[in-house]
Structures are given as C-alpha cells and as structure tokens.
C-alpha cells in the first residue's frame, strides 16, 4: 500500500455519537433517507457510562426513517 493509499483511508468510527455525526454530515443537503425495519428487536440502553449503569429496555417493532434537510437562514 502506498502513502497515498494510507492517507485516503477513512478513520473508523469509535462511538455512537461519532456514528450519528458522520451519518448526519453525509446525508445533510442531499435529500437522503435511510429506512430501518425492525422485527421484535430489544435494546438495553444504559442511563450513564460505566459498569454500574442501569438499563432501560427499548423494544422496536416497525419502521424507523431518518431524513435530513438543510435550512438556509
């Protein structure tokens, strides 16, 4: 792999906030839409960071659509 190839590599996302920010930045102003379909999915969502966090169980069964738009001021 050449130096140019290494420089062109995309950094891997390390956290959920980084993923959300990257997704928003890529989609904003492009009229993009992402649709996720879930069938009886359960997610245990922590209330804080750390091993002693309590969790709330979220149940997803249906469609989640993410749309972005850019508003000019």
PEFENBEL-V549880 format. One record per helix or strand of 2 or more residues. SS is the DSSP state (H for helix, E for strand). FROM is the first residue (numbers start at 0). TO is the last residue. If there is no record, write none. Layout:
SS_FROM_TO / SS_FROM_TO
This chain:
H_2_7 / H_15_26 / E_32_45 / E_54_66
